[in-house]
Amino acid sequence: MTENAVNAADITPNRSRMTVSETDVAIEITNMNKWYGDFHVLRDINLKVMRGERIVICGPSGSGKSTMIRCINRLEEHQKGSIVVDGIELTDDLKKIDEIRREVGMCFQHFNLFPHLTILENCTLAPIWVRKMPKAKAEEIAMHYLERVKIPEQANKYPGQLSGGQQQRVAIARSLCMSPKIMLFDEPTSALDPEMIKEVLDVMVSLAEEGMTMLCVTHEMGFARQVANRVIFMDAGQIVEQNEPEAFFTNPQHERTKLFLSQILH
Ligand SMILES: Nc1ncnc2c1ncn2[C@@H]1O[C@H](COP(=O)(O)OP(=O)(O)OP(=O)(O)O)[C@@H](O)[C@H]1O
């Protein structure tokens, strides 16, 4: 893990365009716990995310970061406590899970594109089959977002013909085609070569500038400093500390946070 795989100066967003709602809650997690068998992986997680917030989640390997964000769109199931997304409480009700998944886009470390479908087909699959959108309309929207991530010319290629950075930008475009209100990112750059990291972070920065509510598990501390309005540190299944980036990096309060930062910021 290195700080600033990207030069922070290269990703300077226009903070004035970033607005965080003071009143509108996007996600509220209350006393949430999760076990894998006997292993208590998430312990009493409490987290309120306001609309427009950009939260970076960091912490040592195995601390539960991925599991926590995967609980938000029910890729993992919590056993105790509550998760409310856009006013809808996550329960076993499949209809509610479906409703929440319509609101929440997710990008993973390994892109998860369908290799046998073209880039355009990857982007139109869910709008056509889940949203029942006419194919021509879905393609128009997909091309809009492929232009947005600056790869419209790749629309008819297959994922295997693209670089990792390009594939991750397609994955972001694919999520955007479903008009999510919230985007979850799980280490979107950690499988990429250094020269491709910036192109993906640039897209994430522009989403932040447009006011997207974002939760990002990432080791890109340059990104956290520049874009996040809150950094959360997790360890051993707990949220140990959270603060604005400046205070988080310059004045960490907990010993575990200090140790973690001393290991990654040198
Ligand atoms: N499906 C699973 N079954 C059992 N244990 C799991 C499962 N998935 C994850 N774990 C364990 O839960 C803990 C938290 O994993 P998680 O992937 O959420 O951590 P993380 O902080 O995201 O780690 P990393 O930074 O390495 O991705 C780890 O000890 C992991 O081995």
The ligand as an SDF file (V2000), in Angstrom:
LIG
                    3D

 31 33  0  0  0  0  0  0  0  0999 V2000
  -17.4720  -15.6510    2.9500 N   0  0  0  0  0  0  0  0  0  0  0  0
  -16.6900  -15.6320    4.0300 C   0  0  0  0  0  0  0  0  0  0  0  0
  -16.7010  -16.6440    4.9320 N   0  0  0  0  0  0  0  0  0  0  0  0
  -15.9590  -16.6080    6.0390 C   0  0  0  0  0  0  0  0  0  0  0  0
  -15.1230  -15.5880    6.3590 N   0  0  0  0  0  0  0  0  0  0  0  0
  -15.0580  -14.5650    5.5000 C   0  0  0  0  0  0  0  0  0  0  0  0
  -15.8360  -14.5220    4.3030 C   0  0  0  0  0  0  0  0  0  0  0  0
  -15.5670  -13.3660    3.6630 N   0  0  0  0  0  0  0  0  0  0  0  0
  -14.6630  -12.7140    4.4180 C   0  0  0  0  0  0  0  0  0  0  0  0
  -14.3590  -13.4170    5.5230 N   0  0  0  0  0  0  0  0  0  0  0  0
  -13.4480  -13.0170    6.5940 C   0  0  0  0  0  0  0  0  0  0  0  0
  -13.9870  -11.8560    7.2010 O   0  0  0  0  0  0  0  0  0  0  0  0
  -12.9540  -10.9590    7.5430 C   0  0  0  0  0  0  0  0  0  0  0  0
  -13.2350   -9.6180    6.9150 C   0  0  0  0  0  0  0  0  0  0  0  0
  -13.0960   -9.7480    5.5010 O   0  0  0  0  0  0  0  0  0  0  0  0
  -13.2570   -8.4830    4.5460 P   0  0  0  0  0  0  0  0  0  0  0  0
  -12.9910   -8.9490    3.1510 O   0  0  0  0  0  0  0  0  0  0  0  0
  -14.5240   -7.7820    4.8310 O   0  0  0  0  0  0  0  0  0  0  0  0
  -12.0350   -7.5740    5.0550 O   0  0  0  0  0  0  0  0  0  0  0  0
  -11.3660   -6.3250    4.3630 P   0  0  0  0  0  0  0  0  0  0  0  0
  -11.1060   -5.3450    5.4550 O   0  0  0  0  0  0  0  0  0  0  0  0
  -12.1880   -5.8590    3.2250 O   0  0  0  0  0  0  0  0  0  0  0  0
   -9.9860   -6.9450    3.8760 O   0  0  0  0  0  0  0  0  0  0  0  0
   -9.0790   -6.6320    2.5690 P   0  0  0  0  0  0  0  0  0  0  0  0
   -8.5700   -5.2310    2.7580 O   0  0  0  0  0  0  0  0  0  0  0  0
   -7.9860   -7.6430    2.6350 O   0  0  0  0  0  0  0  0  0  0  0  0
   -9.9710   -6.7680    1.3590 O   0  0  0  0  0  0  0  0  0  0  0  0
  -11.6530  -11.6020    7.0990 C   0  0  0  0  0  0  0  0  0  0  0  0
  -11.0620  -12.2440    8.2190 O   0  0  0  0  0  0  0  0  0  0  0  0
  -12.0850  -12.6110    6.0680 C   0  0  0  0  0  0  0  0  0  0  0  0
  -11.1950  -13.7140    6.0360 O   0  0  0  0  0  0  0  0  0  0  0  0
  1  2  1  0
  2  3  1  0
  2  7  2  0
  3  4  2  0
  4  5  1  0
  5  6  2  0
  6  7  1  0
  6 10  1  0
  7  8  1  0
  8  9  2  0
  9 10  1  0
 10 11  1  0
 11 12  1  0
 11 30  1  0
 12 13  1  0
 13 14  1  0
 13 28  1  0
 14 15  1  0
 15 16  1  0
 16 17  2  0
 16 18  1  0
 16 19  1  0
 19 20  1  0
 20 21  2  0
 20 22  1  0
 20 23  1  0
 23 24  1  0
 24 25  2  0
 24 26  1  0
 24 27  1  0
 28 29  1  0
 28 30  1  0
 30 31  1  0
M  END
$$$$
